[in-house]
Amino acid sequence: MDIRATQRRLALALGTSQVLAWASTFYIPATMIGLASAELGVSRTWLLGGFSWSLLVSAMCAPRIGRFIDAQGGKPVLIGGAVVTAAGLVMLSLVGSLLHWYAAWTVLGVGMALGLYDTAFATIGRLLGRDARPAIVGVTLMGGFASSVGFPTGTWLAASFGWRASVLAYAAMQILVILPIILAFIPRHPGPPHEAAARAAPAPGAMTGRTAFALLAIFFTSRAGIGALISVHALVLLKGMGLSTDHAVLVASIIGPAQVGSRLIDYRFGRGLSPVTSAWLGAALLPMGVAAMLGGAPAAVFALAYGLSNGILTINRGTLPMHVFGPAGYAALLGRLALPSLLAQAALPTLAAPLIDAMPASWTFAALGALSLAAFACLLPLKR
């Protein structure tokens, strides 16, 4: 097998499918929930609860999906992701009550667990073993454009054709675009490079065992919760720091390009860098950005640091567990790590909302900085 050709093929195929999969699921609440709320006569809060519920469903599914990928490979799971997500989107387009809304998001939660980043990373790791990093970086590089596709496309479709027709169009895309890409370009069985790598020991000097797993779980869960909280409350927090609405929107818009920029830098210069060193750099950027803003630097410095940090750590989500534990059982490990992270993503924005409304924004940013610094400390025992 030509490893470089396989890396490029997987990066292009899974990168394309991930952009479309994220745009047609994760960005629906931001672009269509207002229209759905008005039509169904249900508050936005209750409808957003359906999305949070879908993340909880995804969390419950993640460990089993990981074990299945270890046993059977990722292609059947990705195929199932496209089909189940399409079914959930069709259900969503037909809802007539809050109960039906939650039922549709239950199916979509299963579909997202089957078809988004963790499954893509696990599939690459199952196929390529220690040669997975370039493909994972390529997937995250392309996936960084999901918001650039999801926000304008969803907004335009909903305004032009209505939210129900838009969701149906997304369902058709799952079957007519994403599914054929998976069928045509994703190998069903792992090749010899993975099989050889699976017999290898973990990286020299790497920490193994329950302690290493606990450290990684705490780190990724903390950062997932922080990311979800900022994505939901960013504008409120930035305005609480004295920015006008327009200025807050402008500052928040820096985050996406910064994420893509950090992935481009990693793709170009980071191939010889240890995943542990890369994770240290990514994890340190957020508390530094918070400290700079609270110390008087422009809020744009925080947005830039946060975006760069997120972009690097999305790559580390796939590469760091491989480095620490090796390829054997990699997909199941990602599933176990995804469980607490998805729970944090689902719960923290809602649980923190009353505190964010009650406390000065500077206190909230200080708390996020302290939490991100504690998460960074979890990485220090890991060896390069």
N, C-alpha and C positions, 0 to 999 in steps of 0.2 A: 504494500500500500504506500502511495506517495503521501507522506504526512502533511506536507505543506499544502498540497492540492485539497486534501480532505479538510484541513483547517479552514481554508478559504471557502470551500463549498458549504461547510456547516455554518460558518460565520454569516455568509450571505443569505443562505436559506432561512436559518433560524432568526437572524437579525431582521429580515423582511417580515417574517411571520410574527415576530414579537411586536414590532411597531404596530402592525394592524390589529393584533390581538389586544394589546393594551388600549389602543385608541377606541376599539369597539366594545370595551367593557369598563375599564377603570375610569374613563372620562365621561361616561354617561351621566352620573349624578351632577357634575359641574355644568354640563351643557344642556341637559334636558329636564332636570328635575323641577324647574320652575313651571314649565308648561304642563308637566304631568300633575303637579300639585294643583294647578288651577283647574284642570279638566276633571280630576278625580275628587276634588273637594277635600283633600287631605293635606295637612300641614307639611311643609318641607322637612321639619324635624322628624316626623314619623317616616317619611319616605327615605330620608338619609339613614334612618335606623335599619332599613332593609339592606343598604349597602354595607353597613357595619356588620350586620348579621352574616352577609355573604363572606366577609373576611373570617369570621369565626368558623363558618363551615369549611372554608379553605384550610384553616389551621388544623381542624380535626382530620381532614383528609391527607394532609401532607406526609406524615410518617408512613402510612400504608403505601402511598404512591411511590415514595422513595424505595421502599423494600421491593415493590414490584419492578421498578426500573433496574435495580441490582440483579434481579432474577431474570427478567425478560427483555431488557433494553427499553429505550425511551420512545421508540417510534409508535408502538401501539398506544402509549399514553398520550402522545401529542395528537394522534388521530382521534382518540376519544375526546380530547380537549376541544378540538374543533367541532365535533358533532354535538357534544353536550352543551357547549356554549351556544351553538346555533339554536338548539332546542330551548335553552333558557331565554334567549333573545326573542324567539317567536312567542313564548309564554308571556314575556314582558310586554310585547306589543298588543296583547289581547286582554290585559288585566282590566278588571272592572271594579276592584275593591282593594282595600289595604291587605287583606288576607292573600289575595291572588298576587299582589306585589311582592310580598314576602316569600311566597312559594316560588315565584320566578327567580328571585335573587338567591334562593336556596340552590336551585339548579345552576345558576350562574356561579355561585361559590364553588361548586364542584368543578365546573368547567374551567374556572380560573386556576384552581389548584392543579388541574391536569395540563393546562396549556401555557402558563406564564413562566417567568424567569427561572424559578427553582427547577422546574421540569426541564427547561432548555439547558441549564447548566448541568443537571444530572445526566442528561442524554449525552452531552459532549464529554463529560468525565467518564461515562460508561464506555464510550467509543474510543477515546484517545488517552485515557489515563493521565500520566504526567505531561503529555504533550497537549493538554487541553487549554492552557492559558491563552495562546493567541486567538483561538476560536472564541473563548469566553469574552476576551477584550473586544473582539470584533462585534459580537452580539450586543454587548452593552453600549458600544459606540453607536451602532445603528438604533438601538432601543432608546437612546437619549432623545431621539427626535419624535417619540410617541406623543408627547404633549404638543409639539409643533404641528402634528397631524390631527390629534384628537380634539383639541380645543377649537380650532377654526372649522374643521370639517363637521364636527357635531353641532356647533352653533349654526352653521349655514344650513345643514340638512334639516335641523329642527325648525328653523325659521321659514324655510322654503317649502317643506313638505309635511311638517308636523312631526312630533316626537315618535308616534307609533310607526309611521312609514320609515323614519330614520332607523329605528331599531330593527325593523324588518330588513332594511338594506344591509345593516351590519350582520344579521343572520345569514343573508345570502353571501356576503363576503367570506364568512367563515367556511362555507361549503365550496364556493366557486374559486376562491383565491388561496386561502390558508391551507385547506385540506390538500389540494393538488401539489402545493409546494412541499408539504411533508411527505406525501406519497412518492414524489419524484426524486427528492434530494436527500432524504434522511435514511441512512442504512438501517436495516432491521436488526442486525446482529453486530456485536462489537468485533472489531478487527484484531489482528495479532498484536498491534502496539499496546492495546489495553490489556490483553491477556498477559503479556510479558510484564507490564508495569504492575499488574495486580499482585504478582508474586514478589514484588520488591518490598523492602522495608520502607517505612516512612522516611522523610528527609533526614539526613544525618543531623543529630543533635536536637531534632524536633521533640517537643513535649508530647507525650501520649497519655491516654487513660482518661479517667473521669475528671480529673482536675482540668486538663486541657479542654475537654468538652464543656465543662461548666464555665470556664473563662470565656470561651467563644460564644456560648449561649447568652451569657450576661452582656457581652459586648454587642452582639448583633441585635439582641432584644432592646437594649437601651437605645441604640441608634435608630432602630425601626420606630420605636415610640416617639423619639424626638422628631424624626422626619415626618411622621403622620401629624403630629401636633403642629409643626411649623406649616405644613402644607394646608391645613385647615384654618389656622389662626394667624397666618403671616401678616395679612393686611391689618387686622385688629392690633396686633402687637407693634407693628411698625408705626401705625398712627398713634399708638400710645407713647411712642418715643418722640412725638412732636411732628411727624411728617404729615403733610396733607394727603388726601386720598390719591391724587394723581402722582405725587412723589412716591408714596408707598407702592403703588402699582409698578412704577418705573423701577424701583429698587428690587421688588420681588421678581421682576422679569429678568434680572441678571442671573438668577439661580440656574435656570435651564441652560443657557449658553455656557455657563461656568462648568456645569456637569459634563457637557459634551466636550468642552475644552480639555478638562482633566483626562478624559478617556483618550482623546487624540494624543495628548502628551505621553500617556502610558503606552499607547500603541506604537508611538514612534521611538520612545527612548527607554521604556520600562521593561523590555524583554529580559535584560540581564539582572533586573532588580529582584531581590527576594520578596515573596509575597508578604513576609512579616515586616520588612522595612517599608514596603509600600503601604501596608496597613497602619504602621506607626505614623507615617506622614499624613495619611488621610484622616486618621483619628485626631491628630494634634491640631489640624486646621480649624476645626469648629470652636473649641474653647479659646483658641487664639483670636478668632474673629469676634467672638462675644466680648472678650476682654478688651479688644481694640475699640469696639463700639461703645461699651460702657465707659471707656477711658476718654471718649470725646471724638473718636474717629467717625467719619461719615457712615451711615447705615449701609451704604453700598459696599463697604469693606466687609461687613458681616455677611452680606448676601453672596459676595464673591467667595469668601472663605468657606461658607456653608455649601455652596454649589460645587466647588472644587473637592471638598471633603466627601460629599455624597457621591460624586462621580467616581472617585477612587475606590470608595468602599463598596459600591455596587460590583465592581470587578472583584474585590477581595472576598465578597460573599461567595463567589464560585471558586476562587483560587486558594484562599487561605486554608479552608478545611482539607483540601487536597494536599497541601504542603505539610500540614501538621500530622494528618492521619494516613496519608497515602491513598491510592486508588481503591483498594478493596473496601467494599461497603460504602463507597462515596455517596451514592444516591440516597441510601437510607439515612446517612448522616445528615445530608442536606434537609431531608424531610423532618428529622428530629429538631434540627436548628430552626427550621421555618415555623414550627408550631408555636413556641413562645413569642417569636417576632410578629407573627400575624395576630396573635391575641393582643399584643401591645398596640399594634396599628389600629385594631378595631376599637379598643377600649380607651386609650389614653386621651385622644382629642375630646371625647365626650366627658370623661371624668374630670379633666382639667379645665373644662369650659367655665364652671362657676369660679374657680380660683383666678383664672385669667381675667374675668370680669371684675373681680373684687380687688385684685392686687395691682400695684403699678407695673407697667410693662417692663421696667428695668429690673424689677424683682424676678419676673418670669424669665427674662433672658439670663439673669444671674443663676437661677436654678438650672436652666438648660445647660449653661456653661459648666456648672459644677457636675451635673450628671454626665455630660460628655467627657469631662476630665476623668471622672471615675471609670467610665467605660474605657478610655485610653489606657488607664492603669492596668486593666485586665489583660492588655496585650504585651505588657512589658516582660512577663515571664517567658513568653514564647521566644524561641531561638531561631536565628536565621540559618 
